[in-house]
Amino acid sequence: MSEEIVTTNNKHKDRLFRKLFGSEENKVYALELYNAVAGTDYTDLDALEFNTMEDTVYMKMKNDVSFLFQAEINLWEHQSTINKNMPLRGFLYLSKLYGSYIELKGLDLYQKDVLKLPTPKYVVFYNGNDVLPDYQQLKLSAAFEKPGSCIEMTADVYNVNQGHNKQLLDGCKVLSDYSELIARVRTNAESMDADKAVDEAIKSCIEDGILKDFLLKQRSEAYMSILTEYNEELHLRNVRNDGYVEGFSEGIKEGIDKHLIKLVCKKLIKRKTVEIIAEELEEDITTIQSICDVAKEYAPGYDVDSIYVALKEKA
């Protein structure tokens, strides 16, 4: 993979799941997945209206896909780590969606008659490394300290790893292909660095006809999306399994991985400023400044491992 692709400035970077199932150009994929989940056979693409809130991070959750269809508000999330707080996150996000819907439609909350609202449907597609059943339903009420809640919120969680939910994956080839692509990345990563693992997985999928058309058209975007997600997943797994809760300074509480250091160093070689690097990598400027301060001590070679160790020692 060339350096140009590795350092692509993708300011409005989306997760691959959202690229596949949350864009107008791939609306047919969204409808196919909806039918696979609901056991329906709808064909009217025009009836499906995306309403994903753009560039919105709420409770550290960027909504993957939401859309109006068949008198429903469908909220879809992709997860590679176990999170039993999904019902709460979905509840908070749906409340914002309903607020937007009411405002857009000009509905009056104080009118005499009951307002007619689309029914919420919240689905989570899980493809992480932990062992989960094919299906489980998480409930918001499980979080309440006392029984007798006046509200409930459910999240239907489907395990979409290869070997799970065969009927669902058979019903949506794009979801099955997506699952296979991620599985190949993880297999490759056992013997390759992250960059090569993603690149080789994409190459092999194209050769085998897996997401071929999509990957040929949006290869660099898919590469950056998968690489970003993989590193996030790896970091979260390290935090959970190894108790890695270090911060390198106030405001750098999420940790700094070697891949981020590598990207920063490549941009330093091109003499880019801290501000530009932070903007291009969509990272907090405090995090980038900390890396750059240490990296200068190792110029011009910029040994990533040494910089990483130095950062940990400064924590």
TORLUMMAR-410671 format. One line per 10 residues: their letters; for each residue x, y, z of N, C-alpha, C. Coordinates in pm, whole numbers, always signed. Layout:
<fitors>
A) X Y Z X Y Z X Y Z; ...
</fitors>
This chain:
<fitors>
MSEEIVTTNN) +85 -119 +0 +0 +0 +0 +88 +123 +0; +62 +215 -90 +148 +332 -103 +129 +427 +13; +230 +511 +36 +221 +608 +144 +108 +706 +119; +82 +736 -10 -23 +832 -42 -158 +783 +9; -184 +652 -7 -311 +597 +38 -315 +591 +190; -204 +554 +249 -200 +542 +395 -232 +675 +461; -187 +785 +402 -203 +916 +465 -313 +998 +401; -405 +933 +333 -516 +1005 +271 -590 +1091 +373; -618 +1216 +336 -695 +1303 +423 -842 +1277 +399; -902 +1201 +485 -1044 +1167 +472 -1118 +1236 +584
KHKDRLFRKL) -1141 +1366 +569 -1193 +1447 +678 -1329 +1399 +725; -1409 +1352 +632 -1541 +1304 +669 -1543 +1152 +667; -1443 +1097 +728 -1422 +953 +731 -1538 +881 +798; -1594 +781 +730 -1702 +701 +785 -1654 +559 +808; -1724 +488 +893 -1697 +347 +910 -1741 +274 +785; -1674 +163 +756 -1705 +88 +636 -1850 +41 +637; -1900 +2 +752 -2038 -43 +761 -2133 +66 +712; -2106 +189 +751 -2193 +298 +708 -2177 +326 +559; -2056 +313 +507 -2036 +332 +364 -2119 +231 +284; -2126 +109 +335 -2198 +4 +263 -2348 +17 +277
FGSEENKVYA) -2395 +47 +398 -2539 +39 +424 -2605 +174 +454; -2530 +282 +456 -2589 +409 +493 -2577 +519 +391; -2547 +485 +266 -2531 +588 +163 -2635 +573 +53; -2670 +684 -9 -2770 +683 -115 -2728 +593 -230; -2599 +595 -264 -2554 +516 -379 -2562 +365 -352; -2564 +327 -224 -2574 +185 -189 -2706 +154 -119; -2808 +231 -149 -2937 +213 -82 -2992 +72 -101; -2960 +11 -215 -3007 -126 -242 -2953 -223 -138; -2831 -198 -88 -2773 -283 +16 -2850 -269 +146; -2888 -145 +180 -2964 -121 +303 -3098 -193 +298
LELYNAVAGT) -3165 -186 +184 -3295 -253 +171 -3279 -404 +177; -3172 -455 +118 -3146 -600 +123 -3124 -646 +266; -3049 -566 +344 -3023 -602 +483 -3151 -589 +566; -3229 -486 +540 -3356 -470 +611 -3444 -594 +589; -3455 -637 +464 -3537 -754 +432 -3484 -879 +500; -3351 -892 +506 -3291 -1010 +569 -3322 -1013 +719; -3320 -898 +784 -3347 -891 +928 -3496 -909 +957; -3580 -844 +877 -3723 -843 +904 -3798 -960 +840; -3731 -1033 +751 -3799 -1143 +683 -3902 -1095 +583; -3873 -981 +519 -3964 -923 +421 -3900 -925 +283
DYTDLDALEF) -3973 -876 +183 -3919 -873 +47 -3955 -742 -23; -3940 -630 +47 -3969 -500 -12 -3871 -469 -125; -3918 -392 -223 -3832 -357 -338 -3829 -208 -368; -3913 -129 -301 -3923 +14 -332 -3811 +93 -263; -3706 +122 -337 -3593 +194 -281 -3629 +338 -244; -3720 +396 -317 -3757 +536 -292 -3826 +553 -157; -3883 +446 -104 -3954 +454 +24 -3858 +458 +143; -3732 +427 +118 -3632 +425 +225 -3562 +560 +228; -3571 +629 +341 -3517 +765 +354 -3416 +772 +469; -3290 +792 +435 -3187 +803 +537 -3206 +931 +619
NTMEDTVYMK) -3187 +920 +750 -3192 +1039 +837 -3080 +1036 +939; -2968 +973 +903 -2850 +969 +990 -2804 +1111 +1019; -2777 +1141 +1145 -2730 +1274 +1181 -2582 +1287 +1146; -2554 +1372 +1050 -2419 +1386 +999 -2326 +1452 +1100; -2202 +1403 +1101 -2096 +1463 +1183 -2137 +1485 +1327; -2214 +1390 +1380 -2260 +1401 +1517 -2204 +1289 +1602; -2133 +1325 +1706 -2087 +1226 +1801 -2162 +1251 +1931; -2236 +1153 +1975 -2318 +1169 +2095 -2287 +1056 +2190; -2249 +1089 +2310 -2208 +988 +2408 -2095 +902 +2350; -2007 +965 +2272 -1896 +897 +2205 -1946 +788 +2110
MKNDVSFLFQ) -2067 +804 +2060 -2123 +708 +1966 -2154 +780 +1837; -2085 +745 +1730 -2122 +798 +1601 -2221 +701 +1539; -2342 +752 +1515 -2447 +669 +1459 -2403 +614 +1324; -2415 +485 +1303 -2376 +426 +1176 -2481 +450 +1069; -2603 +402 +1092 -2708 +415 +992 -2843 +434 +1061; -2919 +531 +1016 -3059 +541 +1059 -3141 +585 +938; -3262 +531 +929 -3346 +564 +815 -3493 +542 +848; -3578 +610 +775 -3722 +595 +785 -3769 +500 +676; -3848 +401 +717 -3898 +304 +619 -4016 +229 +679; -4124 +218 +605 -4242 +144 +647 -4290 +185 +787
AEINLWEHQS) -4302 +317 +805 -4350 +374 +932 -4261 +336 +1050; -4131 +318 +1024 -4034 +286 +1129 -3914 +382 +1122; -3857 +410 +1238 -3724 +469 +1244 -3629 +354 +1275; -3547 +319 +1181 -3451 +210 +1199 -3315 +267 +1234; -3261 +221 +1344 -3129 +262 +1390 -3039 +138 +1391; -2932 +144 +1312 -2839 +31 +1302 -2702 +72 +1352; -2642 -15 +1431 -2505 +6 +1477 -2422 -117 +1447; -2297 -94 +1412 -2201 -203 +1399 -2107 -197 +1518; -2083 -311 +1583 -1996 -316 +1700 -1896 -430 +1689; -1770 -401 +1719 -1668 -506 +1721 -1624 -537 +1864
TINKNMPLRG) -1683 -467 +1960 -1656 -495 +2102 -1789 -508 +2175; -1791 -589 +2278 -1913 -609 +2356 -1945 -482 +2433; -2069 -438 +2426 -2111 -320 +2498 -2255 -338 +2542; -2275 -362 +2670 -2409 -387 +2721 -2487 -258 +2747; -2425 -145 +2715 -2494 -17 +2729 -2558 +30 +2599; -2563 -57 +2501 -2622 -19 +2373 -2766 +29 +2386; -2851 -34 +2469 -2988 +17 +2481 -2993 +164 +2527; -2907 +200 +2622 -2903 +338 +2669 -2854 +431 +2559; -2749 +390 +2491 -2697 +471 +2382 -2801 +489 +2271; -2868 +378 +2238 -2972 +386 +2136 -3087 +475 +2180
FLYLSKLYGS) -3124 +465 +2307 -3232 +547 +2362 -3199 +696 +2349; -3077 +733 +2386 -3036 +872 +2379 -3032 +922 +2234; -2984 +835 +2147 -2974 +877 +2006 -3112 +887 +1942; -3198 +790 +1971 -3333 +794 +1914 -3411 +916 +1963; -3386 +957 +2086 -3456 +1076 +2136 -3419 +1197 +2051; -3293 +1205 +2008 -3252 +1315 +1921 -3314 +1301 +1783; -3323 +1178 +1735 -3387 +1156 +1604 -3534 +1196 +1607; -3603 +1160 +1715 -3744 +1198 +1726 -3759 +1350 +1737; -3670 +1414 +1810 -3674 +1559 +1819 -3661 +1624 +1682; -3567 +1571 +1603 -3548 +1623 +1467 -3670 +1596 +1380
YIELKGLDLY) -3727 +1476 +1396 -3845 +1437 +1316 -3963 +1528 +1348; -3987 +1553 +1476 -4099 +1638 +1518 -4083 +1780 +1466; -3961 +1830 +1473 -3935 +1966 +1424 -3951 +1974 +1272; -3897 +1873 +1202 -3903 +1871 +1056 -4047 +1864 +1006; -4129 +1784 +1074 -4268 +1766 +1032 -4360 +1875 +1086; -4306 +1962 +1172 -4387 +2069 +1228 -4498 +2017 +1318; -4471 +1912 +1393 -4572 +1852 +1480 -4587 +1930 +1609; -4707 +1930 +1663 -4738 +2005 +1785 -4753 +1909 +1903; -4659 +1915 +1995 -4663 +1826 +2112 -4781 +1855 +2203; -4844 +1971 +2189 -4953 +2010 +2278 -5091 +1995 +2214
QKDVLKLPTP) -5094 +1932 +2096 -5224 +1913 +2033 -5305 +1808 +2110; -5435 +1809 +2089 -5525 +1721 +2165 -5508 +1575 +2127; -5500 +1547 +1998 -5492 +1409 +1951 -5350 +1355 +1962; -5339 +1223 +1970 -5208 +1157 +1980 -5130 +1175 +1850; -5007 +1217 +1861 -4922 +1228 +1743 -4889 +1088 +1690; -4887 +1072 +1561 -4848 +946 +1500 -4699 +951 +1466; -4624 +864 +1529 -4478 +863 +1512 -4433 +730 +1453; -4324 +731 +1379 -4269 +604 +1330 -4218 +518 +1446; -4235 +389 +1433 -4195 +294 +1538 -4043 +274 +1539; -3978 +281 +1655 -3833 +263 +1659 -3793 +115 +1649
KYVVFYNGND) -3691 +89 +1571 -3631 -44 +1559 -3480 -27 +1571; -3421 -89 +1673 -3278 -72 +1699 -3207 -206 +1686; -3115 -214 +1592 -3044 -339 +1563 -2893 -315 +1571; -2824 -405 +1639 -2678 -400 +1650 -2619 -522 +1579; -2525 -499 +1490 -2457 -606 +1419 -2316 -620 +1479; -2292 -734 +1541 -2166 -756 +1614 -2075 -851 +1536; -1947 -813 +1520 -1852 -905 +1457 -1714 -898 +1523; -1715 -893 +1656 -1589 -892 +1729 -1534 -1030 +1756; -1428 -1036 +1834 -1359 -1162 +1863 -1418 -1239 +1981; -1494 -1172 +2065 -1550 -1240 +2181 -1664 -1333 +2139
VLPDYQQLKL) -1687 -1434 +2220 -1791 -1533 +2190 -1927 -1478 +2230; -2016 -1464 +2134 -2152 -1419 +2157 -2248 -1515 +2086; -2369 -1529 +2136 -2467 -1612 +2067 -2508 -1548 +1935; -2577 -1624 +1852 -2623 -1569 +1725 -2712 -1448 +1747; -2794 -1453 +1850 -2887 -1343 +1876 -2907 -1324 +2026; -2917 -1201 +2067 -2956 -1170 +2203 -3025 -1034 +2203; -3111 -1013 +2300 -3179 -885 +2312 -3137 -820 +2443; -3082 -702 +2432 -3042 -626 +2550 -3153 -527 +2584; -3176 -507 +2714 -3285 -420 +2758 -3233 -306 +2846; -3288 -189 +2823 -3251 -73 +2903 -3285 -94 +3050
SAAFEKPGSC) -3393 -164 +3077 -3437 -184 +3216 -3334 -257 +3300; -3242 -330 +3236 -3137 -400 +3310 -3043 -302 +3380; -3044 -177 +3335 -2954 -77 +3393 -3016 -5 +3512; -3147 -15 +3529 -3214 +58 +3636 -3191 -9 +3771; -3168 +73 +3872 -3138 +21 +4006 -3261 -40 +4072; -3379 +4 +4034 -3502 -50 +4092 -3595 -94 +3980; -3675 -199 +4004 -3772 -243 +3904 -3889 -145 +3896; -3975 -166 +3798 -4094 -83 +3785 -4076 +38 +3697; -3986 +28 +3597 -3960 +141 +3508 -4083 +174 +3423; -4098 +302 +3392 -4207 +345 +3305 -4167 +340 +3159
IEMTADVYNV) -4040 +309 +3131 -3994 +302 +2993 -3914 +174 +2971; -3904 +133 +2845 -3819 +21 +2806 -3757 +53 +2670; -3640 +1 +2648 -3569 +19 +2522 -3492 -108 +2496; -3506 -166 +2378 -3437 -291 +2348 -3341 -274 +2231; -3235 -351 +2235 -3140 -357 +2125 -3131 -503 +2081; -3165 -531 +1957 -3152 -665 +1902 -3012 -683 +1846; -2934 -771 +1908 -2793 -789 +1873 -2775 -918 +1793; -2723 -905 +1672 -2697 -1020 +1586 -2546 -1039 +1569; -2500 -1160 +1594 -2360 -1194 +1570 -2344 -1224 +1421; -2269 -1140 +1350 -2256 -1157 +1205 -2117 -1204 +1165
NQGHNKQLLD) -2046 -1267 +1260 -1921 -1333 +1223 -1952 -1454 +1136; -1853 -1492 +1054 -1869 -1611 +973 -1897 -1731 +1063; -1995 -1814 +1023 -2032 -1929 +1103 -2150 -1902 +1195; -2198 -1778 +1198 -2312 -1741 +1281 -2423 -1684 +1192; -2546 -1698 +1239 -2662 -1640 +1171 -2660 -1665 +1020; -2650 -1792 +985 -2641 -1830 +843 -2757 -1774 +761; -2878 -1782 +816 -2994 -1736 +740 -2985 -1586 +712; -2940 -1509 +811 -2927 -1365 +794 -2819 -1333 +691; -2703 -1399 +702 -2594 -1373 +608 -2630 -1420 +467; -2699 -1532 +457 -2742 -1579 +326 -2843 -1483 +263
GCKVLSDYSE) -2919 -1415 +350 -3020 -1323 +300 -2965 -1189 +257; -2841 -1160 +294 -2777 -1034 +254 -2631 -1061 +220; -2603 -1078 +92 -2468 -1114 +48 -2366 -1007 +86; -2407 -880 +80 -2313 -773 +113 -2269 -782 +258; -2362 -813 +349 -2326 -831 +490 -2233 -950 +506; -2261 -1058 +435 -2176 -1177 +441 -2035 -1146 +389; -2029 -1070 +279 -1899 -1032 +224 -1822 -941 +318; -1894 -848 +380 -1832 -758 +478 -1773 -839 +593; -1849 -935 +641 -1804 -1021 +750 -1678 -1098 +710; -1675 -1148 +587 -1559 -1223 +538 -1436 -1133 +526
LIARVRTNAE) -1456 -1011 +479 -1344 -917 +466 -1281 -890 +602; -1363 -862 +703 -1310 -835 +836 -1241 -958 +894; -1296 -1076 +867 -1234 -1200 +915 -1096 -1217 +854; -1081 -1183 +727 -950 -1196 +661 -849 -1095 +717; -896 -976 +750 -807 -877 +811 -752 -932 +942; -839 -988 +1025 -796 -1039 +1155 -701 -1157 +1140; -730 -1244 +1045 -641 -1359 +1022 -504 -1311 +976; -500 -1216 +884 -373 -1162 +835 -295 -1094 +945; -367 -1026 +1035 -301 -949 +1140 -226 -1037 +1240; -253 -1166 +1237 -180 -1258 +1326 -34 -1272 +1285
SMDADKAVDE) -6 -1241 +1156 +132 -1257 +1108 +184 -1135 +1032; +102 -1028 +1023 +142 -908 +950 +112 -785 +1035; +176 -671 +999 +136 -548 +1065 +1 -504 +1010; -63 -411 +1079 -201 -374 +1046 -215 -325 +904; -122 -241 +858 -130 -186 +722 -137 -298 +618; -43 -391 +629 -37 -499 +530 -154 -594 +544; -196 -618 +668 -309 -709 +691 -434 -660 +619; -460 -531 +627 -578 -473 +561 -560 -476 +410; -443 -436 +364 -417 -431 +219 -431 -569 +156; -372 -670 +218 -378 -805 +163 -521 -861 +168
AIKSCIEDGI) -595 -827 +272 -734 -874 +281 -817 -815 +168; -798 -687 +141 -871 -623 +32 -834 -685 -102; -705 -708 -123 -660 -770 -249 -724 -907 -268; -721 -989 -165 -773 -1125 -177 -924 -1125 -199; -993 -1031 -135 -1139 -1024 -153 -1174 -984 -295; -1100 -890 -351 -1125 -851 -490 -1102 -970 -583; -993 -1043 -559 -962 -1160 -642 -1070 -1267 -632; -1133 -1279 -513 -1233 -1383 -491 -1377 -1334 -515; -1391 -1211 -562 -1523 -1159 -591 -1604 -1119 -469; -1536 -1091 -360 -1602 -1052 -235 -1601 -900 -224
LKDFLLKQRS) -1717 -838 -228 -1730 -692 -231 -1646 -631 -343; -1630 -705 -451 -1538 -665 -557 -1569 -529 -615; -1692 -508 -659 -1728 -381 -723 -1708 -263 -629; -1751 -280 -506 -1737 -173 -408 -1590 -142 -380; -1510 -246 -358 -1369 -227 -324 -1289 -169 -440; -1325 -204 -562 -1256 -149 -678 -1284 +1 -691; -1407 +43 -658 -1445 +183 -671 -1394 +267 -554; -1392 +211 -434 -1359 +290 -315 -1250 +223 -233; -1148 +179 -301 -1044 +101 -233 -972 +180 -124; -928 +302 -156 -852 +378 -56 -938 +415 +63
EAYMSILTEY) -1065 +453 +38 -1154 +488 +148 -1182 +367 +236; -1204 +251 +171 -1228 +128 +247 -1105 +92 +330; -988 +108 +270 -862 +77 +339 -849 +160 +467; -869 +291 +455 -854 +378 +571 -961 +349 +677; -1082 +321 +633 -1190 +292 +728 -1159 +165 +807; -1119 +59 +737 -1090 -68 +804 -971 -54 +897; -867 +15 +850 -746 +30 +931 -777 +108 +1060; -856 +214 +1047 -893 +292 +1164 -975 +208 +1262; -1073 +135 +1209 -1157 +51 +1295 -1076 -59 +1361; -985 -120 +1285 -905 -229 +1341 -819 -179 +1457
NEELHLRNVR) -756 -63 +1439 -672 -10 +1546 -754 +32 +1667; -874 +87 +1644 -962 +120 +1756 -1001 -7 +1832; -1036 -110 +1756 -1077 -237 +1817 -961 -297 +1897; -841 -294 +1839 -725 -350 +1907 -696 -274 +2035; -705 -142 +2029 -679 -61 +2147 -781 -90 +2258; -908 -95 +2221 -1012 -122 +2320 -996 -259 +2383; -952 -356 +2301 -932 -490 +2353 -816 -491 +2452; -711 -414 +2422 -597 -405 +2513 -637 -339 +2644; -721 -235 +2634 -768 -167 +2754 -845 -264 +2842; -932 -342 +2780 -1016 -433 +2856 -938 -552 +2912
NDGYVEGFSE) -852 -610 +2830 -784 -733 +2870 -659 -709 +2954; -590 -600 +2929 -463 -576 +2996 -470 -465 +3100; -587 -403 +3114 -599 -295 +3211 -520 -173 +3173; -500 -150 +3043 -420 -37 +2998 -505 +89 +3002; -493 +165 +3111 -576 +283 +3128 -486 +405 +3145; -375 +405 +3075 -280 +514 +3091 -324 +636 +3011; -279 +753 +3056 -294 +874 +2978 -158 +939 +2971; -127 +995 +2857 +7 +1051 +2842 +11 +1197 +2889; -104 +1256 +2903 -116 +1388 +2964 -264 +1414 +2979; -300 +1523 +3044 -443 +1557 +3056 -497 +1580 +2916
GIKEGIDKHL) -605 +1514 +2883 -662 +1527 +2749 -619 +1416 +2656; -531 +1322 +2701 -491 +1210 +2617 -527 +1083 +2693; -652 +1070 +2726 -696 +959 +2809 -730 +835 +2729; -731 +845 +2597 -771 +730 +2517 -652 +642 +2478; -527 +689 +2506 -411 +610 +2470 -364 +643 +2329; -237 +614 +2301 -177 +640 +2169 -118 +509 +2120; -161 +463 +2003 -106 +338 +1953 +6 +364 +1852; +79 +260 +1818 +193 +275 +1729 +153 +318 +1589; +33 +276 +1547 -10 +315 +1413 -26 +466 +1403; -83 +527 +1505 -99 +673 +1504 +37 +741 +1503
IKLVCKKLIK) +130 +689 +1582 +265 +746 +1584 +327 +738 +1446; +308 +625 +1379 +364 +605 +1245 +309 +708 +1147; +177 +730 +1152 +116 +828 +1061 +166 +969 +1089; +178 +1003 +1218 +228 +1136 +1254 +371 +1155 +1203; +454 +1054 +1219 +594 +1065 +1175 +604 +1084 +1024; +519 +1016 +949 +520 +1031 +803 +487 +1175 +763; +398 +1236 +840 +360 +1374 +809 +466 +1473 +858; +535 +1439 +965 +645 +1523 +1012 +758 +1525 +909; +782 +1411 +846 +884 +1402 +741 +850 +1498 +627; +722 +1517 +603 +677 +1610 +498 +669 +1754 +548
RKTVEIIAEE) +717 +1774 +673 +725 +1906 +734 +587 +1970 +755; +490 +1889 +787 +357 +1942 +815 +350 +1988 +961; +269 +2088 +985 +258 +2144 +1120 +168 +2056 +1207; +177 +2080 +1337 +94 +2005 +1433 -54 +2025 +1402; -90 +2149 +1372 -231 +2179 +1344 -281 +2103 +1222; -201 +2101 +1115 -241 +2033 +992 -249 +1882 +1014; -152 +1827 +1088 -152 +1683 +1116 -276 +1645 +1194; -309 +1723 +1296 -427 +1694 +1377 -554 +1698 +1293; -562 +1796 +1203 -680 +1807 +1117 -690 +1691 +1021; -578 +1654 +958 -580 +1547 +858 -607 +1411 +919
LEEDITTIQS) -560 +1390 +1041 -581 +1261 +1107 -705 +1260 +1195; -773 +1374 +1203 -893 +1387 +1286 -865 +1344 +1430; -756 +1397 +1485 -717 +1367 +1621 -710 +1495 +1702; -723 +1481 +1834 -712 +1595 +1924 -572 +1655 +1912; -565 +1787 +1902 -436 +1853 +1881 -340 +1830 +1998; -395 +1812 +2119 -309 +1785 +2234 -237 +1652 +2219; -310 +1552 +2167 -251 +1421 +2143 -139 +1430 +2041; -166 +1499 +1931 -67 +1512 +1823 +55 +1591 +1871; +31 +1697 +1949 +141 +1777 +2001 +234 +1692 +2088; +176 +1606 +2172 +256 +1520 +2259 +344 +1426 +2178
ICDVAKEYAP) +285 +1369 +2073 +364 +1278 +1987 +475 +1354 +1918; +442 +1471 +1864 +542 +1549 +1791 +657 +1593 +1881; +626 +1632 +2005 +729 +1677 +2097 +832 +1567 +2122; +783 +1445 +2140 +874 +1332 +2163 +943 +1290 +2034; +868 +1291 +1924 +923 +1246 +1796 +1043 +1328 +1752; +1043 +1457 +1786 +1155 +1544 +1745 +1288 +1495 +1800; +1283 +1426 +1914 +1405 +1374 +1974 +1463 +1258 +1894; +1381 +1200 +1806 +1424 +1082 +1729 +1434 +1112 +1579; +1426 +1241 +1543 +1442 +1279 +1402 +1588 +1260 +1362; +1619 +1236 +1231 +1522 +1225 +1122 +1467 +1084 +1101
GYDVDSIYVA) +1518 +985 +1176 +1476 +847 +1151 +1337 +813 +1203; +1296 +880 +1312 +1163 +858 +1371 +1135 +710 +1397; +1208 +651 +1491 +1184 +511 +1527 +1056 +502 +1609; +954 +439 +1550 +822 +435 +1611 +823 +366 +1746; +892 +252 +1756 +896 +179 +1882 +958 +263 +1993; +1066 +334 +1960 +1132 +417 +2061 +1043 +532 +2105; +972 +592 +2011 +882 +702 +2044 +769 +651 +2134; +717 +533 +2101 +609 +475 +2179 +652 +450 +2324; +772 +394 +2341 +825 +366 +2475 +846 +497 +2551; +900 +597 +2482 +926 +727 +2545 +796 +792 +2592
LKEKA) +693 +781 +2513 +563 +837 +2551 +508 +769 +2676; +523 +636 +2682 +476 +563 +2799 +554 +604 +2923; +684 +625 +2907 +765 +664 +3021 +732 +804 +3072; +682 +888 +2981 +645 +1024 +3020 +509 +1029 +3088; +433 +920 +3078 +296 +920 +3133 +298 +946 +3284
</fitors>
